[in-house]
Amino acid sequence: MALQIHHVCRPIPPLSSTGSLSSWPSKQFTISRDVHRSFALTKTINSKTRKNLRSSVRVKSSLETSGPTAVVGQVTEVDKDTFWPIVNSAGDKTVVLDMYTQWCGPCKIIAPKFQELAEKYLDVVFLKLDCNQDNKPLAKELGIKVVPTFKILKHGKIVKEVTGAKFDNLFAAMEEVRSS
């Protein structure tokens, strides 16, 4: 399955020798032909400038413009129909799945920290799955026993699992998979 990335943001200017962006116009528009250049430059600029770019990267599951997408820098809600297409379209990116329920207190406590991770680690796809009746078949397939459970996937396979609202354990497991 091919991977398509749509990048909509304020244009990323060519960096001058001084690193100044002051001469660059601030009008926002869609970049379609310079996506590769944009990603390379985004990695080289500082975090303050990156936040000013207000970028939104959407990972598509095919070359078509329809289908499930995950937004990098945000936690994306998935269900039994969208989970595997998004995981497969992530390619070699690390995918972190938060399996939760609406009534779970610890799930609600760790959710903002999970969102912060998504905003900080743009090279990781962050997903969340409500383990309700509609998604019960997928939850069973993934082997959930307690909530919250975090599954960390690489190349479409589960490589790590963290149970409970243990942020330090989640962070350590994610870092281990990212670095491998």
C-alpha positions in Angstrom: 0.0 0.0 0.0 1.4 3.4 -1.0 1.7 6.3 1.4 0.5 9.8 0.5 1.1 12.8 2.6 -0.8 16.0 2.4 0.9 19.0 3.9 -1.1 22.2 4.4 0.8 25.0 6.1 2.2 28.5 5.9 5.1 28.3 3.4 8.5 27.4 4.8 10.9 30.0 3.6 14.4 29.4 2.4 16.7 30.0 5.4 19.1 32.9 5.0 22.6 32.7 6.2 21.5 34.6 9.4 18.5 32.3 9.9 16.2 35.2 9.7 12.6 34.8 8.6 11.6 38.4 8.8 11.6 39.1 5.1 9.3 36.2 4.3 5.6 37.0 3.6 3.1 35.7 6.2 0.2 34.9 3.9 -1.0 31.3 4.3 -1.6 29.0 1.4 -1.4 25.3 0.5 1.9 23.8 -0.5 1.5 20.9 -2.9 4.7 20.7 -4.9 7.3 21.4 -2.1 6.3 18.8 0.4 9.6 17.1 0.4 11.5 20.3 0.8 9.1 21.4 3.6 9.8 18.3 5.6 13.5 18.7 5.3 13.4 22.3 6.4 11.0 21.6 9.2 13.5 19.3 10.7 16.2 22.0 10.6 14.4 25.0 12.1 13.9 25.6 15.8 10.7 24.6 17.7 9.5 28.2 18.1 9.5 28.7 14.4 7.9 25.3 13.8 5.0 26.2 16.1 4.5 29.4 14.1 4.2 27.4 10.9 0.9 25.9 12.0 1.5 22.8 10.0 -0.9 19.9 9.6 0.4 16.7 8.1 -2.1 14.0 7.1 -1.0 10.5 6.4 -3.2 8.8 3.8 -3.8 5.1 3.5 -3.5 5.1 -0.3 -2.8 7.3 -3.3 -6.4 8.3 -3.4 -7.6 11.3 -1.4 -10.3 9.3 0.3 -9.8 6.9 3.2 -8.7 7.1 6.8 -6.1 9.6 7.8 -4.0 10.2 10.9 -2.9 13.8 11.7 0.7 14.0 12.8 1.0 16.1 15.9 -2.5 15.1 17.2 -4.1 12.0 18.6 -6.4 10.5 16.0 -9.5 8.6 17.1 -9.8 5.2 15.3 -12.4 2.4 15.1 -12.5 -1.1 13.9 -12.7 0.0 10.3 -10.0 2.7 10.3 -7.3 1.2 12.6 -5.5 -1.2 10.3 -5.5 1.0 7.2 -3.9 3.8 9.2 -1.4 1.5 10.9 -0.5 0.0 7.5 -0.1 3.5 5.9 2.2 4.6 8.7 5.0 2.4 7.1 8.1 2.4 9.3 6.8 5.0 11.7 6.2 4.0 15.3 2.4 3.9 16.1 1.2 4.3 19.7 -2.4 3.2 20.4 -4.3 4.3 23.5 -7.0 1.8 24.2 -9.5 3.4 26.6 -13.2 3.6 27.7 -15.3 6.7 28.3 -16.0 5.7 31.9 -12.3 5.0 32.9 -10.9 7.5 35.4 -7.2 6.7 34.8 -7.8 6.9 31.0 -9.1 10.5 31.5 -6.1 11.4 33.7 -3.5 10.2 31.2 -5.2 11.5 28.0 -3.8 15.1 28.2 -0.2 13.7 28.7 -0.8 11.4 25.7 -1.8 14.5 23.7 1.3 16.3 24.7 3.4 13.4 23.5 1.6 13.6 20.1 2.4 17.3 19.8 6.1 16.7 20.7 6.9 13.6 18.7 6.0 14.3 15.1 7.7 11.2 13.9 5.2 9.0 15.8 1.6 8.3 14.9 -0.7 8.6 18.0 -4.1 6.8 17.9 -6.8 6.2 20.4 -9.5 3.5 20.4 -12.6 3.6 22.5 -13.1 0.0 23.5 -16.9 0.1 23.4 -19.3 -2.5 22.0 -18.7 -1.3 18.4 -15.0 -1.8 18.6 -15.1 -5.0 20.8 -13.9 -7.3 17.9 -10.8 -5.1 17.4 -10.1 -4.8 21.1 -10.3 -8.6 21.4 -8.0 -9.0 18.3 -5.4 -6.7 20.0 -5.7 -8.7 23.3 -6.9 -6.0 25.6 -7.5 -7.0 29.2 -7.5 -3.7 31.2 -7.9 0.0 30.3 -6.0 2.0 29.6 -3.7 -0.2 27.6 -1.1 1.2 25.2 0.0 -0.8 22.2 3.2 0.3 20.4 3.4 -0.9 16.8 6.2 -0.9 14.3 5.8 -2.1 10.7 2.2 -3.1 11.5 3.2 -5.4 14.3 2.7 -5.0 18.1 6.1 -4.8 19.7 5.4 -3.3 23.1 2.5 -3.0 25.5 2.0 -0.9 28.6 -1.0 -1.4 30.8 -2.4 1.1 33.2 -1.9 4.9 33.4 1.8 4.7 33.8 3.2 7.6 31.8 6.9 6.9 32.6 6.5 3.3 31.4 4.7 4.5 28.3 7.4 7.1 27.5 10.2 4.6 28.1 8.6 1.9 25.8 7.9 4.5 23.1 11.5 5.7 23.2 12.8 2.1 23.0 10.8 1.4 19.9 11.6 4.7 18.3 15.3 4.1 18.7 15.3 0.5 17.4 
